[in-house]
Amino acid sequence: MSVGPGFEALFLEAAVRTPWMARATVFAFGACLGSFLQAVSCRIPEGTSIVFPGSRCPACATPLAWHENVPIFGWLLLRGRCGHCGIKIHMSYLLVEIAMAATALALYFLHVEGRGDPAGFCRSLALAVWLFTLSLTDIRHRLLPDALTLPPLLISAFWSFIHLAPLFLKAPMPTKDVWYVFANSPVAL
Protein backbone atom coordinates (compact mmCIF):
# COMPACT_ATOMS: atom_id res chain seq x y z
CA MET A 1 0.00 0.00 0.00
CA SER A 2 1.54 3.28 -1.08
CA VAL A 3 0.94 6.61 0.61
CA GLY A 4 1.21 8.48 -2.65
CA PRO A 5 3.56 8.85 -5.56
CA GLY A 6 5.24 11.94 -4.14
CA PHE A 7 5.50 10.97 -0.47
CA GLU A 8 8.54 8.72 -0.72
CA ALA A 9 10.34 11.12 -3.06
CA LEU A 10 9.74 14.07 -0.73
CA PHE A 11 10.79 12.05 2.31
CA LEU A 12 14.00 10.86 0.66
CA GLU A 13 14.82 14.32 -0.68
CA ALA A 14 14.46 15.85 2.79
CA ALA A 15 16.64 13.10 4.26
CA VAL A 16 19.36 13.73 1.66
CA ARG A 17 19.33 17.54 1.91
CA THR A 18 19.40 17.77 5.71
CA PRO A 19 20.39 14.38 7.15
CA TRP A 20 21.08 15.73 10.66
CA MET A 21 17.62 17.31 10.81
CA ALA A 22 15.93 14.13 9.61
CA ARG A 23 17.84 12.07 12.18
CA ALA A 24 17.01 14.49 15.01
CA THR A 25 13.34 14.46 13.99
CA VAL A 26 13.24 10.65 13.93
CA PHE A 27 14.95 10.49 17.33
CA ALA A 28 12.50 13.00 18.85
CA PHE A 29 9.53 11.20 17.26
CA GLY A 30 10.79 7.89 18.67
CA ALA A 31 11.09 9.43 22.15
CA CYS A 32 7.50 10.73 21.86
CA LEU A 33 6.34 7.27 20.81
CA GLY A 34 8.18 5.79 23.80
CA SER A 35 6.43 8.22 26.14
CA PHE A 36 3.04 7.45 24.61
CA LEU A 37 3.46 3.69 24.69
CA GLN A 38 4.30 3.92 28.39
CA ALA A 39 0.88 5.47 28.94
CA VAL A 40 -0.72 2.80 26.76
CA SER A 41 0.99 -0.04 28.62
CA CYS A 42 -0.17 1.36 31.96
CA ARG A 43 -3.69 2.46 31.07
CA ILE A 44 -5.09 -0.30 28.83
CA PRO A 45 -4.78 -3.05 31.50
CA GLU A 46 -6.44 -0.67 33.98
CA GLY A 47 -9.29 -0.01 31.55
CA THR A 48 -8.73 3.76 31.43
CA SER A 49 -8.52 6.05 28.41
CA ILE A 50 -5.14 6.36 26.71
CA VAL A 51 -5.87 10.00 25.83
CA PHE A 52 -7.69 11.61 28.77
CA PRO A 53 -6.73 12.61 31.39
CA GLY A 54 -3.24 13.74 30.42
CA SER A 55 -0.04 12.53 32.04
CA ARG A 56 0.05 12.90 35.80
CA CYS A 57 2.19 12.01 38.79
CA PRO A 58 1.63 8.39 39.84
CA ALA A 59 1.60 9.36 43.55
CA CYS A 60 -0.21 12.71 43.89
CA ALA A 61 -2.11 12.57 40.54
CA THR A 62 -1.16 16.18 39.76
CA PRO A 63 -1.24 16.78 35.98
CA LEU A 64 2.17 17.38 34.43
CA ALA A 65 2.91 20.75 32.87
CA TRP A 66 3.91 20.76 29.21
CA HIS A 67 7.62 21.23 30.00
CA GLU A 68 7.52 18.32 32.47
CA ASN A 69 5.99 16.09 29.81
CA VAL A 70 8.71 16.52 27.16
CA PRO A 71 10.21 13.06 26.57
CA ILE A 72 13.69 12.49 28.03
CA PHE A 73 14.26 16.17 28.88
CA GLY A 74 11.26 16.39 31.24
CA TRP A 75 12.60 13.52 33.35
CA LEU A 76 16.11 15.01 33.36
CA LEU A 77 14.81 18.52 34.12
CA LEU A 78 12.93 17.23 37.17
CA ARG A 79 15.88 15.00 38.15
CA GLY A 80 13.58 11.99 38.23
CA ARG A 81 11.19 13.47 40.79
CA CYS A 82 7.66 14.84 40.71
CA GLY A 83 7.69 18.64 40.53
CA HIS A 84 4.80 18.83 43.00
CA CYS A 85 5.14 16.14 45.69
CA GLY A 86 8.82 15.26 45.16
CA ILE A 87 8.30 11.49 44.94
CA LYS A 88 10.92 9.63 42.88
CA ILE A 89 9.76 8.74 39.36
CA HIS A 90 11.14 5.40 38.23
CA MET A 91 14.02 5.48 35.75
CA SER A 92 12.18 3.04 33.48
CA TYR A 93 10.26 6.00 32.01
CA LEU A 94 13.51 7.57 30.84
CA LEU A 95 15.02 4.29 29.65
CA VAL A 96 11.99 3.32 27.56
CA GLU A 97 11.90 6.75 25.89
CA ILE A 98 15.61 6.49 25.06
CA ALA A 99 15.27 2.88 23.86
CA MET A 100 12.34 3.70 21.59
CA ALA A 101 14.14 6.77 20.21
CA ALA A 102 17.27 4.68 19.53
CA THR A 103 15.16 1.96 17.90
CA ALA A 104 13.46 4.51 15.63
CA LEU A 105 16.83 5.96 14.68
CA ALA A 106 18.31 2.50 13.97
CA LEU A 107 15.32 1.62 11.77
CA TYR A 108 15.70 4.95 9.98
CA PHE A 109 19.35 4.21 9.23
CA LEU A 110 18.49 0.71 8.05
CA HIS A 111 15.49 1.51 5.85
CA VAL A 112 15.76 5.13 4.71
CA GLU A 113 19.48 5.80 4.56
CA GLY A 114 20.43 2.20 3.83
CA ARG A 115 17.76 1.06 1.39
CA GLY A 116 15.84 4.21 0.46
CA ASP A 117 12.61 2.60 1.69
CA PRO A 118 10.53 4.99 3.87
CA ALA A 119 7.49 2.69 3.69
CA GLY A 120 9.60 -0.13 5.15
CA PHE A 121 10.69 2.24 7.90
CA CYS A 122 7.06 3.02 8.77
CA ARG A 123 6.09 -0.67 8.83
CA SER A 124 9.09 -1.64 10.94
CA LEU A 125 8.53 1.23 13.36
CA ALA A 126 4.86 0.26 13.79
CA LEU A 127 5.93 -3.31 14.57
CA ALA A 128 8.59 -2.09 17.04
CA VAL A 129 6.09 0.15 18.84
CA TRP A 130 3.62 -2.73 19.12
CA LEU A 131 6.29 -5.11 20.45
CA PHE A 132 7.57 -2.50 22.94
CA THR A 133 4.02 -1.94 24.17
CA LEU A 134 3.37 -5.67 24.58
CA SER A 135 6.69 -6.13 26.39
CA LEU A 136 6.09 -3.25 28.80
CA THR A 137 2.55 -4.38 29.53
CA ASP A 138 3.70 -7.93 30.16
CA ILE A 139 6.55 -6.80 32.43
CA ARG A 140 4.36 -4.43 34.46
CA HIS A 141 1.10 -6.36 34.68
CA ARG A 142 1.96 -9.91 33.57
CA LEU A 143 -0.98 -9.55 31.23
CA LEU A 144 -1.47 -9.15 27.49
CA PRO A 145 -4.90 -7.56 26.99
CA ASP A 146 -6.99 -8.42 23.94
CA ALA A 147 -7.01 -4.72 23.00
CA LEU A 148 -3.26 -5.00 22.35
CA THR A 149 -3.09 -8.46 20.80
CA LEU A 150 -6.21 -8.95 18.67
CA PRO A 151 -6.16 -5.87 16.36
CA PRO A 152 -2.61 -6.53 15.07
CA LEU A 153 -3.42 -10.21 14.71
CA LEU A 154 -6.46 -9.44 12.57
CA ILE A 155 -4.61 -6.80 10.56
CA SER A 156 -1.71 -9.15 9.83
CA ALA A 157 -4.06 -11.99 8.86
CA PHE A 158 -5.93 -9.68 6.48
CA TRP A 159 -2.65 -8.31 5.08
CA SER A 160 -1.29 -11.81 4.52
CA PHE A 161 -4.48 -12.92 2.80
CA ILE A 162 -4.40 -9.95 0.42
CA HIS A 163 -0.77 -10.54 -0.51
CA LEU A 164 -0.74 -14.35 -0.56
CA ALA A 165 -4.11 -15.07 -2.20
CA PRO A 166 -2.88 -14.19 -5.72
CA LEU A 167 0.02 -16.63 -5.30
CA PHE A 168 -2.33 -19.49 -4.42
CA LEU A 169 -4.71 -18.65 -7.24
CA LYS A 170 -1.88 -18.81 -9.79
CA ALA A 171 -0.29 -21.99 -8.37
CA PRO A 172 -0.83 -25.19 -10.35
CA MET A 173 -3.09 -27.79 -8.82
CA PRO A 174 -1.43 -31.05 -7.70
CA THR A 175 -1.66 -33.85 -10.23
CA LYS A 176 -3.23 -37.24 -9.68
CA ASP A 177 0.24 -38.75 -9.07
CA VAL A 178 0.92 -36.42 -6.13
CA TRP A 179 -2.38 -37.39 -4.50
CA TYR A 180 -1.64 -41.08 -5.09
CA VAL A 181 1.80 -40.83 -3.42
CA PHE A 182 0.34 -38.93 -0.49
CA ALA A 183 -2.55 -41.36 -0.02
CA ASN A 184 -0.29 -44.44 -0.14
CA SER A 185 2.49 -43.10 2.04
CA PRO A 186 2.99 -44.73 5.47
CA VAL A 187 2.48 -41.31 7.12
CA ALA A 188 -1.01 -40.81 5.67
CA LEU A 189 -3.87 -41.38 8.05
Phi and psi in degrees as a GROMACS rama.xvg file:
@    title "Ramachandran Plot"
@    xaxis  label "Phi"
@    yaxis  label "Psi"
@TYPE xy
-102.537  143.363  SER-2
-73.6913  -35.3568  VAL-3
165.829  158.332  GLY-4
-65.5239  -28.3554  PRO-5
-94.102  -13.9828  GLY-6
-61.6569  -52.1107  PHE-7
-64.4093  -38.9161  GLU-8
-64.5553  -43.6228  ALA-9
-64.1439  -42.5746  LEU-10
-62.2514  -46.5684  PHE-11
-67.6241  -37.5202  LEU-12
-64.2988  -42.7292  GLU-13
-64.1544  -38.5115  ALA-14
-67.2936  -33.0283  ALA-15
-77.8685  -40.5034  VAL-16
-70.4883  -42.5008  ARG-17
-132.888  76.1278  THR-18
-63.6685  -36.2229  PRO-19
-64.7923  -37.9022  TRP-20
-70.0843  -39.9573  MET-21
-64.149  -42.36  ALA-22
-65.3266  -42.383  ARG-23
-64.0865  -39.1841  ALA-24
-65.3399  -43.694  THR-25
-64.1821  -40.6373  VAL-26
-63.4133  -46.2764  PHE-27
-64.6861  -40.5584  ALA-28
-63.6892  -41  PHE-29
-62.9868  -39.7178  GLY-30
-64.6227  -40.2534  ALA-31
-63.7357  -41.5524  CYS-32
-61.866  -41.0546  LEU-33
-61.2631  -41.1751  GLY-34
-64.5972  -43.4992  SER-35
-66.9618  -42.6185  PHE-36
-69.4014  -21.7101  LEU-37
-63.9131  -44.571  GLN-38
-63.5185  -41.3153  ALA-39
-61.9494  -45.4655  VAL-40
-68.6365  -23.1217  SER-41
-87.8993  -39.1438  CYS-42
-86.6632  -35.4184  ARG-43
-62.3558  -45.8402  ILE-44
-63.3744  -27.3444  PRO-45
-81.2996  -12.874  GLU-46
80.0448  19.7745  GLY-47
-101.438  165.627  THR-48
-67.3032  143.371  SER-49
-86.48  -5.9202  ILE-50
-108.121  -49.3555  VAL-51
-119.561  141.643  PHE-52
-72.3747  169.415  PRO-53
-67.9641  -177.415  GLY-54
-61.778  143.397  SER-55
-147.829  164.705  ARG-56
-67.3455  134.784  CYS-57
-67.6045  -21.8961  PRO-58
-93.8786  -54.8406  ALA-59
-97.1366  -6.46487  CYS-60
62.2846  20.7599  ALA-61
-75.7366  130.33  THR-62
-62.11  143.044  PRO-63
-79.9136  140.888  LEU-64
-72.2509  164.056  ALA-65
-59.6895  -39.3634  TRP-66
-73.8946  -20.1669  HIS-67
-82.29  -15.2374  GLU-68
-100.959  4.68401  ASN-69
-73.9747  124.582  VAL-70
-55.4834  143.641  PRO-71
65.4948  -58.3657  ILE-72
-68.1261  -34.5411  PHE-73
-62.1996  -43.33  GLY-74
-65.6566  -43.2281  TRP-75
-67.6841  -39.8716  LEU-76
-60.8489  -40.0982  LEU-77
-86.5446  -1.68998  LEU-78
57.5086  35.7705  ARG-79
72.3829  24.3445  GLY-80
-131.756  154.978  ARG-81
-67.8784  136.394  CYS-82
-72.6512  -10.9614  GLY-83
-107.194  -54.0461  HIS-84
-101.467  -13.2613  CYS-85
81.443  3.97644  GLY-86
-67.4938  147.363  ILE-87
-71.7359  131.146  LYS-88
-97.1168  129.395  ILE-89
-58.6497  143.701  HIS-90
-67.734  -15.7941  MET-91
-59.9355  -30.4602  SER-92
-61.0577  -46.6308  TYR-93
-65.756  -44.7005  LEU-94
-64.8281  -39.1123  LEU-95
-67.7734  -40.1274  VAL-96
-62.9829  -42.4173  GLU-97
-67.107  -42.4681  ILE-98
-63.4236  -41.9795  ALA-99
-69.6134  -37.1556  MET-100
-64.6299  -42.4974  ALA-101
-66.3938  -37.8016  ALA-102
-64.523  -44.3386  THR-103
-61.5892  -41.6916  ALA-104
-66.6404  -41.1074  LEU-105
-63.0952  -42.1647  ALA-106
-66.4339  -34.5345  LEU-107
-62.9999  -47.3463  TYR-108
-60.383  -42.7111  PHE-109
-66.3762  -50.8716  LEU-110
-87.6644  -46.9682  HIS-111
-83.6268  -54.2212  VAL-112
-77.5631  -29.974  GLU-113
-82.5036  -47.0099  GLY-114
-113.244  -13.1298  ARG-115
69.9411  37.9859  GLY-116
-124.765  80.523  ASP-117
-64.2127  -30.5672  PRO-118
-66.4059  -38.9316  ALA-119
-64.0635  -36.5239  GLY-120
-61.8553  -45.7682  PHE-121
-63.1915  -43.1606  CYS-122
-64.1745  -44.9639  ARG-123
-66.3921  -38.2152  SER-124
-66.7786  -39.6466  LEU-125
-61.7363  -42.7998  ALA-126
-63.708  -42.7135  LEU-127
-63.3825  -42.2429  ALA-128
-62.6103  -43.3652  VAL-129
-62.8408  -44.4819  TRP-130
-67.4422  -38.7799  LEU-131
-60.9676  -44.7582  PHE-132
-63.4597  -44.947  THR-133
-61.0165  -43.1673  LEU-134
-63.5331  -46.3028  SER-135
-63.3042  -42.4802  LEU-136
-63.5372  -42.2343  THR-137
-65.6544  -42.0862  ASP-138
-64.9256  -43.8668  ILE-139
-76.8104  -42.0029  ARG-140
-115.346  -8.52328  HIS-141
51.8126  47.7457  ARG-142
-153.902  138.268  LEU-143
-119.38  96.6742  LEU-144
-64.9929  150.893  PRO-145
-58.9399  -32.1092  ASP-146
-63.0358  -23.3232  ALA-147
-98.1098  -22.742  LEU-148
-101.39  -38.3052  THR-149
-71.9041  -46.0913  LEU-150
-57.0219  -47.6672  PRO-151
-64.4995  -32.5237  PRO-152
-63.4781  -45.5656  LEU-153
-67.6124  -40.1803  LEU-154
-63.7196  -44.2835  ILE-155
-68.3358  -35.2512  SER-156
-65.4489  -43.4814  ALA-157
-63.9229  -44.8738  PHE-158
-61.2828  -43.104  TRP-159
-64.7607  -41.4581  SER-160
-61.7274  -44.0298  PHE-161
-63.3713  -39.5676  ILE-162
-87.1983  -23.1992  HIS-163
-97.8557  -22.9987  LEU-164
-57.014  -44.6903  ALA-165
-60.6267  -32.0845  PRO-166
-66.91  -40.2713  LEU-167
-71.9213  -33.4474  PHE-168
-69.8268  -29.3391  LEU-169
-88.7902  -14.0142  LYS-170
-70.1799  142.09  ALA-171
-70.5198  147.544  PRO-172
-76.5542  145.88  MET-173
-61.9711  144.693  PRO-174
-82.2908  172.155  THR-175
-60.2622  -34.8013  LYS-176
-64.3134  -38.0724  ASP-177
-64.4842  -43.8141  VAL-178
-65.265  -36.1876  TRP-179
-65.1377  -45.0501  TYR-180
-62.8182  -43.5826  VAL-181
-63.5051  -44.505  PHE-182
-68.4905  -30.8324  ALA-183
-97.9127  6.33864  ASN-184
-76.6124  153.379  SER-185
-67.612  -17.447  PRO-186
-81.9315  -23.4628  VAL-187
-64.2658  142.855  ALA-188
